[in-house]
Amino acid sequence: MQNIGQSIADLRETKGITQAALAKQLKTTQSSVARIESGKQNVSADMLRRISQALGKNLITLSPGTVNIEIEGGRKLSGTITTSTSKNGAVGLLCASLLNKGTTTLHKVPRIEEVHRIIEVLESIGVKVEWHDTTVKITPPKKFTLNKIDQVAARRTRSIVMFIGPLIHELNNFSLPQSGGCKLGSRTVRPHFYALENFGVSIETTNDAYLIKRTAHPPEEIILYESGDTVTENTLFAAARTPHPVTIKYATANYMVQEVCAFLKQLGVQIDGVGTTTLRVTGLSEIKKDVEYTLSEDPTDSMFFIAAAIVTNSTITITRCPIDFLELELLKLEKMGFQYKKSKPYLSTNGITRLVDITTKPSQLHALQEKIHPAVYPGLNIDNLPFFAVIATQAEGQTLIHDWVYEKRAIYFTELDKLGADTVLADPHRIFITGPTPLRATELICPPALRPATILLIAMLGAKGHSILRNIYSINRGYEKLIERLTSLGAKVSYLDEF
């Protein structure tokens, strides 16, 4: 009952409904709702049905991948939308909080599935986590115990591997469940192992777990085997509690890494070279500090709405866009014929990230002669590349998209064919898309990968007629209240009633 109660509380708070308001809809008392949410009261099937109707989600079959939506496409969007804070930033900071023996308070934390999974794992190892609206207060235990770790939640997120860097400072021997998350083809965690072995860490993999051992072995310089975001963060976590200078080479300078650096610096860790590929870190033997940090905005969220505006040929304003992580994307779109206006830059709440407001204009696009491909920052963001696939369906000519990072992600782009796109898959990395093609409504099941799933939703927004997108758990991993936000722009998107 406690899991069901927690799910009810999460959904209620996500929708901005108070316990009193929910109680009124259910024709019961606020104290009864409080007992249900705390798992202290049994709930009948009829009550679950009534709560489901009040919250707009079927709690009787509540499990990841059961939420379906319907879209009436072909409608222009209008209005203003604010960029949400970063999923990847939130996950990194939640993992980083394990370094701090004091209380960590994070503001503007997105209520998304990936964040919920990490919090479930944190709570299962003794961490006290309190949600207050969009603020999360994290208090560590005196001693971490992993014998009751939430195996199910841990296996549903690849980010569990980022627990290793912080926990090696607390435990010499421990194990973690092997991670899952997005299914994007072959994604090795070996670069993490190669980086952490510099700190005297050995990691053995079994069929379902990572077995971690550490002996004292402070490094002076680390060359990363791969310039990955999570491996850079994991190495930063290991260095943050190493009380002498450590140089990390071939780090990424992507937005979530800069976010983690800003947070660690608030904890007292000295980091030079933020925004470059060489980081010089001087850590502390112990960190015990009550700290507050406000998350920055997510460039992939801004990019979602830019792509949605292009595909629906709409004029909308997207505020609080982190421009330093969108400049190349916007330049390529400009060269394709995209028209827009942007405001003068201003700073995010963290005092570091530069933001702008972007107003899109209906545009006639043409394909670029050169291939579109991602690169380590400051190149085109790997997570923004899929948006160019759906945009290319509306551009005159043939676009070549080269997704060299993931072995199989380009295959998911062929799902656009079912919506009327003209694609040719050259190999698991390269796909040719010829446009413009009119998009048509259809019914699809979401692929188990976040960005490929979102481009199907965008295509459905541009497709005239009635579409259904099933099992949107992969979208909910990274986007908060996306359906409600689209509706605020005039899109006709709603959850399917399955009660």
C-alpha positions as CSV (number, residue, x, y, z in Angstrom):
1,M,0.0,0.0,0.0
2,Q,2.9,2.3,0.7
3,N,4.0,2.2,-3.0
4,I,0.5,3.0,-4.2
5,G,0.2,5.8,-1.7
6,Q,3.4,7.3,-2.8
7,S,2.3,7.1,-6.4
8,I,-0.9,8.9,-5.5
9,A,1.0,11.6,-3.7
10,D,3.4,12.1,-6.6
11,L,0.6,12.4,-9.1
12,R,-1.4,14.7,-6.9
13,E,1.6,17.0,-6.3
14,T,2.6,16.9,-10.0
15,K,-0.9,18.1,-11.0
16,G,-0.8,20.8,-8.3
17,I,-3.8,19.4,-6.4
18,T,-3.9,19.7,-2.6
19,Q,-4.9,16.9,-0.3
20,A,-8.0,18.9,0.6
21,A,-9.0,19.4,-3.0
22,L,-8.5,15.7,-3.8
23,A,-10.6,14.8,-0.7
24,K,-13.4,17.1,-1.9
25,Q,-13.4,15.3,-5.4
26,L,-13.5,11.9,-3.7
27,K,-16.1,13.1,-1.2
28,T,-13.9,12.1,1.8
29,T,-11.7,13.8,4.3
30,Q,-8.3,15.3,4.0
31,S,-7.1,13.0,6.9
32,S,-8.3,10.0,4.9
33,V,-6.3,11.1,1.8
34,A,-3.2,11.6,4.1
35,R,-3.6,8.1,5.4
36,I,-3.9,6.6,1.9
37,E,-0.8,8.5,0.7
38,S,1.2,7.3,3.7
39,G,0.2,3.7,3.1
40,K,-1.7,3.5,6.5
41,Q,-5.1,2.8,5.0
42,N,-6.3,0.0,2.7
43,V,-7.8,1.2,-0.5
44,S,-10.7,-0.6,-2.3
45,A,-10.8,-1.1,-6.1
46,D,-13.6,1.4,-6.2
47,M,-11.6,4.0,-4.4
48,L,-8.7,3.4,-6.7
49,R,-11.0,3.9,-9.7
50,R,-12.3,7.2,-8.2
51,I,-8.7,8.4,-7.4
52,S,-7.7,7.4,-11.0
53,Q,-10.4,9.5,-12.5
54,A,-9.6,12.5,-10.2
55,L,-5.9,12.4,-11.1
56,G,-6.3,11.3,-14.8
57,K,-4.2,8.2,-14.5
58,N,-5.2,4.5,-14.1
59,L,-3.8,3.5,-10.8
60,I,-5.2,0.0,-11.0
61,T,-2.8,-0.8,-13.7
62,L,-0.1,1.7,-12.6
63,S,3.2,0.5,-13.9
64,P,5.8,2.0,-16.2
65,G,4.7,2.0,-19.8
66,T,0.9,1.9,-19.3
67,V,0.1,5.5,-20.1
68,N,-1.3,6.2,-23.5
69,I,-2.2,9.5,-25.2
70,E,-4.3,10.7,-28.1
71,I,-3.4,13.6,-30.4
72,E,-5.6,15.6,-32.8
73,G,-2.9,16.8,-35.1
74,G,-2.6,19.5,-37.8
75,R,-3.3,22.3,-35.4
76,K,-1.0,25.4,-35.1
77,L,0.5,26.2,-31.7
78,S,0.5,29.7,-30.2
79,G,1.5,31.3,-26.9
80,T,4.4,31.2,-24.6
81,I,6.1,28.2,-22.9
82,T,8.9,28.2,-20.3
83,T,11.8,25.9,-20.6
84,S,11.9,23.2,-17.9
85,T,14.8,22.5,-15.7
86,S,17.2,19.7,-16.7
87,K,16.5,16.0,-16.3
88,N,20.2,15.2,-16.7
89,G,21.2,18.0,-14.4
90,A,18.8,16.8,-11.7
91,V,20.0,13.2,-11.9
92,G,23.6,14.3,-11.6
93,L,23.0,16.5,-8.6
94,L,20.9,13.8,-6.8
95,C,23.9,11.5,-7.2
96,A,26.3,14.3,-6.2
97,S,24.3,14.8,-3.0
98,L,25.7,11.5,-1.7
99,L,29.1,13.3,-1.3
100,N,27.6,15.6,1.3
101,K,27.2,14.7,4.9
102,G,25.2,17.9,5.4
103,T,21.7,18.6,4.0
104,T,21.4,19.3,0.3
105,T,18.4,21.3,-0.9
106,L,17.7,21.4,-4.6
107,H,15.1,23.8,-6.1
108,K,13.1,23.4,-9.3
109,V,13.6,19.6,-9.5
110,P,11.5,18.2,-12.3
111,R,9.0,15.5,-11.3
112,I,9.8,13.0,-13.9
113,E,10.2,9.2,-13.9
114,E,14.0,9.2,-14.0
115,V,14.1,11.5,-10.9
116,H,11.6,9.3,-9.1
117,R,13.7,6.2,-9.8
118,I,16.9,7.8,-8.4
119,I,15.0,9.0,-5.3
120,E,13.6,5.6,-4.7
121,V,17.1,4.2,-4.7
122,L,18.3,6.9,-2.4
123,E,15.6,6.3,0.1
124,S,16.2,2.5,0.0
125,I,19.9,3.0,1.1
126,G,18.9,5.2,4.1
127,V,18.8,8.7,2.6
128,K,15.9,10.9,3.8
129,V,14.3,12.7,0.9
130,E,11.5,15.3,1.3
131,W,9.5,16.8,-1.6
132,H,8.0,20.2,-1.1
133,D,6.5,21.4,-4.4
134,T,9.5,21.5,-6.7
135,T,12.1,21.5,-3.9
136,V,13.8,18.3,-2.7
137,K,15.6,18.2,0.7
138,I,18.2,15.4,1.0
139,T,19.6,14.3,4.3
140,P,22.1,11.5,4.3
141,P,22.2,8.7,6.9
142,K,25.2,8.4,9.3
143,K,26.0,5.1,7.5
144,F,24.9,3.9,4.1
145,T,23.4,0.4,4.0
146,L,22.9,-1.2,0.6
147,N,21.5,-4.5,1.6
148,K,18.0,-3.2,1.1
149,I,18.6,-1.3,-2.1
150,D,15.6,-0.9,-4.4
151,Q,16.6,-3.4,-7.1
152,V,13.7,-2.6,-9.4
153,A,14.2,1.2,-9.4
154,A,18.0,0.8,-9.8
155,R,17.7,-1.4,-12.8
156,R,15.3,1.1,-14.5
157,T,18.0,3.8,-14.7
158,R,21.4,3.9,-16.2
159,S,22.3,6.6,-13.8
160,I,22.8,4.1,-11.0
161,V,26.3,3.7,-12.2
162,M,26.9,7.3,-11.0
163,F,26.5,6.1,-7.4
164,I,29.9,4.5,-7.6
165,G,31.9,7.7,-7.6
166,P,30.3,9.1,-4.4
167,L,30.0,5.8,-2.5
168,I,33.6,4.8,-2.8
169,H,34.3,7.5,-0.2
170,E,31.9,5.7,2.3
171,L,32.2,2.0,1.5
172,N,35.3,0.0,0.5
173,N,33.2,-3.0,-0.7
174,F,29.7,-2.8,-2.1
175,S,27.5,-3.9,-4.9
176,L,25.0,-2.2,-7.1
177,P,22.4,-3.6,-9.5
178,Q,23.3,-3.5,-13.2
179,S,21.6,-0.5,-14.8
180,G,19.0,-0.3,-17.6
181,G,17.1,2.8,-18.7
182,C,16.9,3.9,-22.3
183,K,17.5,1.1,-24.9
184,L,19.8,2.8,-27.4
185,G,21.9,-0.1,-28.5
186,S,25.4,-0.8,-27.2
187,R,26.3,1.6,-24.5
188,T,29.3,0.4,-22.5
189,V,30.0,1.5,-18.9
190,R,33.7,0.4,-19.3
191,P,34.9,4.0,-19.5
192,H,33.6,4.5,-16.0
193,F,35.6,1.5,-14.9
194,Y,38.8,2.8,-16.6
195,A,38.4,6.2,-15.0
196,L,37.6,5.0,-11.5
197,E,40.5,2.4,-11.5
198,N,42.8,5.5,-11.1
199,F,41.3,5.9,-7.6
200,G,42.1,2.2,-6.7
201,V,38.6,1.0,-7.6
202,S,38.1,-2.4,-9.1
203,I,34.7,-3.3,-10.6
204,E,33.6,-6.8,-11.4
205,T,30.4,-7.4,-13.4
206,T,28.1,-10.3,-12.8
207,N,24.9,-11.1,-14.7
208,D,22.9,-8.6,-12.6
209,A,25.3,-6.6,-10.5
210,Y,28.4,-4.5,-10.2
211,L,30.8,-5.6,-7.4
212,I,32.9,-2.7,-6.3
213,K,36.1,-2.7,-4.2
214,R,38.4,0.2,-3.4
215,T,41.9,0.5,-2.0
216,A,43.6,3.8,-1.3
217,H,45.2,4.9,-4.5
218,P,45.0,8.7,-5.0
219,P,45.7,9.7,-8.6
220,E,47.2,12.9,-10.0
221,E,46.0,12.8,-13.6
222,I,43.3,10.9,-15.3
223,I,42.8,10.5,-19.1
224,L,39.2,9.6,-19.8
225,Y,38.8,6.6,-22.1
226,E,35.7,8.3,-23.6
227,S,34.5,11.9,-23.4
228,G,31.1,11.0,-22.0
229,D,28.9,13.1,-19.8
230,T,28.2,10.6,-17.0
231,V,31.8,9.3,-16.9
232,T,33.0,12.9,-16.5
233,E,30.5,13.3,-13.6
234,N,31.4,10.0,-12.0
235,T,35.1,11.0,-12.1
236,L,34.3,14.4,-10.6
237,F,32.5,12.6,-7.8
238,A,35.5,10.5,-7.1
239,A,37.9,13.5,-7.2
240,A,35.6,15.7,-5.0
241,R,36.5,13.8,-1.9
242,T,40.2,13.3,-2.8
243,P,42.1,16.0,-0.8
244,H,44.8,16.8,-3.3
245,P,44.8,18.1,-7.0
246,V,43.5,15.7,-9.6
247,T,43.6,16.6,-13.3
248,I,40.9,15.1,-15.5
249,K,41.6,15.2,-19.3
250,Y,39.2,14.7,-22.1
251,A,36.2,15.7,-19.9
252,T,33.0,16.9,-21.5
253,A,31.9,20.5,-20.9
254,N,28.2,19.7,-21.6
255,Y,25.5,21.5,-19.6
256,M,24.9,18.8,-17.0
257,V,28.7,18.6,-16.3
258,Q,28.9,22.3,-15.8
259,E,25.8,22.1,-13.5
260,V,27.6,19.4,-11.4
261,C,30.7,21.6,-11.3
262,A,28.7,24.6,-10.1
263,F,27.1,22.5,-7.3
264,L,30.4,20.9,-6.2
265,K,32.0,24.4,-6.0
266,Q,29.2,25.4,-3.6
267,L,30.2,22.4,-1.5
268,G,33.7,23.8,-1.3
269,V,35.4,21.7,-4.0
270,Q,37.9,23.7,-6.0
271,I,37.4,23.2,-9.8
272,D,39.4,25.0,-12.5
273,G,38.7,24.7,-16.2
274,V,34.9,24.5,-16.1
275,G,33.6,24.7,-19.7
276,T,36.8,23.1,-21.1
277,T,38.0,19.5,-21.6
278,T,40.6,19.7,-18.8
279,L,39.3,20.0,-15.3
280,R,41.6,20.5,-12.3
281,V,39.9,19.4,-9.1
282,T,41.1,19.8,-5.5
283,G,38.7,17.9,-3.3
284,L,38.0,17.7,0.4
285,S,38.5,14.7,2.7
286,E,35.0,15.3,4.1
287,I,32.1,17.5,3.0
288,K,29.6,18.4,5.6
289,K,27.7,21.5,4.5
290,D,24.1,22.6,4.3
291,V,23.7,23.8,0.8
292,E,21.0,25.0,-1.5
293,Y,21.1,25.0,-5.3
294,T,18.6,25.9,-8.0
295,L,18.7,23.7,-11.2
296,S,19.3,25.3,-14.5
297,E,17.2,25.0,-17.7
298,D,17.3,22.1,-20.1
299,P,18.4,22.8,-23.7
300,T,16.8,19.6,-24.9
301,D,13.4,20.9,-23.6
302,S,13.9,24.1,-25.5
303,M,14.8,22.1,-28.6
304,F,11.6,20.0,-28.3
305,F,9.4,23.1,-28.5
306,I,11.5,24.6,-31.3
307,A,11.0,21.4,-33.3
308,A,7.3,21.2,-32.5
309,A,6.9,24.8,-33.7
310,I,8.7,24.0,-37.0
311,V,6.7,20.9,-37.7
312,T,3.4,22.6,-37.0
313,N,4.5,25.8,-38.8
314,S,3.7,27.8,-35.7
315,T,4.7,31.0,-33.9
316,I,5.4,30.5,-30.3
317,T,7.8,32.0,-27.7
318,I,10.0,29.7,-25.7
319,T,11.5,31.5,-22.6
320,R,14.6,30.7,-20.6
321,C,16.5,28.8,-23.3
322,P,20.1,28.0,-22.3
323,I,21.6,29.6,-25.4
324,D,25.2,28.4,-25.0
325,F,24.0,24.9,-25.5
326,L,21.7,25.7,-28.5
327,E,23.8,28.0,-30.6
328,L,25.0,25.4,-33.1
329,E,21.5,23.8,-33.4
330,L,20.1,27.2,-34.2
331,L,22.8,28.0,-36.7
332,K,22.1,24.8,-38.6
333,L,18.4,25.6,-38.5
334,E,19.1,29.1,-39.8
335,K,21.0,27.7,-42.7
336,M,17.9,25.4,-43.4
337,G,15.7,28.6,-43.6
338,F,14.3,28.7,-40.0
339,Q,13.3,32.1,-39.0
340,Y,13.2,33.3,-35.3
341,K,13.9,36.1,-33.0
342,K,15.9,35.9,-29.7
343,S,16.1,38.2,-26.8
344,K,19.2,39.6,-25.2
345,P,20.9,37.1,-22.8
346,Y,20.1,37.1,-19.1
347,L,21.3,34.8,-16.3
348,S,19.5,31.8,-14.8
349,T,18.8,31.6,-11.1
350,N,22.1,29.8,-10.6
351,G,23.9,33.0,-11.7
352,I,25.9,31.1,-14.3
353,T,23.8,29.8,-17.2
354,R,23.0,32.4,-20.0
355,L,19.4,32.3,-21.1
356,V,17.4,33.9,-24.0
357,D,13.8,33.9,-25.1
358,I,13.2,32.6,-28.6
359,T,10.2,33.4,-30.8
360,T,9.7,31.1,-33.8
361,K,8.2,32.1,-37.1
362,P,6.6,29.9,-39.8
363,S,9.4,29.0,-42.2
364,Q,10.1,27.2,-45.5
365,L,12.9,24.8,-44.8
366,H,15.4,23.2,-47.2
367,A,17.8,20.3,-46.5
368,L,21.4,21.0,-45.7
369,Q,24.0,19.8,-48.2
370,E,26.2,18.5,-45.4
371,K,25.3,15.7,-43.1
372,I,23.9,16.5,-39.6
373,H,25.8,14.7,-36.9
374,P,26.4,15.1,-33.1
375,A,29.6,15.8,-31.3
376,V,30.9,16.2,-27.8
377,Y,30.2,19.8,-26.6
378,P,30.5,22.3,-28.1
379,G,29.3,20.3,-31.0
380,L,25.6,19.6,-31.8
381,N,24.2,18.0,-28.7
382,I,23.7,14.2,-29.0
383,D,20.3,14.4,-27.4
384,N,19.2,17.1,-29.8
385,L,20.1,15.2,-33.0
386,P,16.8,13.2,-33.2
387,F,14.8,16.4,-33.4
388,F,16.5,17.1,-36.8
389,A,15.0,13.8,-38.1
390,V,11.4,15.0,-37.6
391,I,12.3,18.5,-38.8
392,A,13.9,17.0,-41.9
393,T,10.5,15.5,-42.9
394,Q,9.4,19.1,-43.6
395,A,12.5,20.4,-45.4
396,E,12.8,20.5,-49.2
397,G,15.4,17.9,-50.4
398,Q,17.3,15.1,-48.8
399,T,18.9,15.2,-45.4
400,L,21.6,12.8,-44.1
401,I,21.6,12.3,-40.4
402,H,24.6,10.5,-39.0
403,D,24.0,9.2,-35.5
404,W,27.5,7.8,-34.9
405,V,27.2,7.7,-31.1
406,Y,24.6,4.9,-30.7
407,E,24.7,1.7,-32.5
408,K,20.9,1.4,-33.2
409,R,19.2,4.7,-32.4
410,A,18.9,5.7,-36.1
411,I,16.7,2.6,-36.6
412,Y,14.1,4.1,-34.4
413,F,13.9,7.1,-36.8
414,T,12.4,4.9,-39.4
415,E,9.2,4.8,-37.3
416,L,8.5,8.2,-38.9
417,D,7.7,6.3,-42.1
418,K,4.5,5.2,-40.4
419,L,3.5,8.9,-40.1
420,G,4.2,9.6,-43.8
421,A,7.9,10.3,-43.8
422,D,10.2,9.2,-46.6
423,T,13.3,7.6,-45.0
424,V,16.1,5.3,-46.2
425,L,18.2,3.6,-43.5
426,A,21.7,3.2,-44.8
427,D,23.1,1.4,-41.8
428,P,22.5,1.4,-38.0
429,H,24.1,4.9,-37.8
430,R,22.9,6.8,-41.0
431,I,19.5,7.6,-42.3
432,F,18.4,9.6,-45.4
433,I,15.2,11.6,-45.0
434,T,13.6,13.3,-48.0
435,G,11.0,16.0,-47.6
436,P,8.8,17.7,-47.4
437,T,6.2,15.1,-46.9
438,P,2.7,15.6,-45.5
439,L,2.4,13.8,-42.2
440,R,-0.5,11.5,-41.5
441,A,-2.2,10.3,-38.3
442,T,-1.6,6.8,-37.1
443,E,-1.3,4.7,-33.9
444,L,2.1,3.8,-32.6
445,I,3.8,2.3,-29.5
446,C,6.6,4.4,-28.1
447,P,10.1,3.1,-28.6
448,P,11.9,2.4,-25.3
449,A,14.2,5.4,-25.9
450,L,13.5,9.0,-24.8
451,R,14.4,11.2,-27.7
452,P,13.1,8.9,-30.5
453,A,9.8,8.7,-28.6
454,T,9.5,12.5,-28.4
455,I,10.0,13.0,-32.2
456,L,7.0,10.6,-32.8
457,L,4.9,12.9,-30.6
458,I,6.1,15.9,-32.5
459,A,5.3,14.3,-35.8
460,M,1.8,13.5,-34.6
461,L,1.3,17.1,-33.6
462,G,1.9,18.0,-37.3
463,A,-0.1,15.1,-38.7
464,K,-3.7,16.0,-39.6
465,G,-6.2,13.6,-37.9
466,H,-6.4,11.5,-34.8
467,S,-3.3,9.7,-33.6
468,I,-2.6,7.5,-30.6
469,L,0.8,7.1,-28.9
470,R,1.0,4.2,-26.5
471,N,3.2,3.5,-23.5
472,I,4.8,6.9,-23.1
473,Y,6.9,6.0,-20.0
474,S,10.0,6.7,-22.0
475,I,8.8,10.3,-22.6
476,N,7.9,10.7,-19.0
477,R,11.5,9.8,-18.1
478,G,12.7,13.1,-19.3
479,Y,9.8,15.6,-19.6
480,E,7.6,17.0,-16.9
481,K,3.9,17.7,-17.6
482,L,4.6,17.7,-21.3
483,I,1.0,16.9,-22.3
484,E,-0.3,19.8,-20.1
485,R,2.3,22.2,-21.5
486,L,1.4,21.3,-25.1
487,T,-2.2,21.8,-24.3
488,S,-1.4,25.3,-23.0
489,L,-0.1,26.1,-26.5
490,G,-3.3,25.0,-28.2
491,A,-2.4,21.4,-29.0
492,K,-5.1,18.9,-28.7
493,V,-3.4,16.2,-26.7
494,S,-5.0,14.2,-23.9
495,Y,-4.6,11.0,-21.8
496,L,-6.6,8.1,-23.0
497,D,-9.4,7.2,-20.6
498,E,-8.9,3.6,-19.6
499,F,-11.0,3.4,-16.5
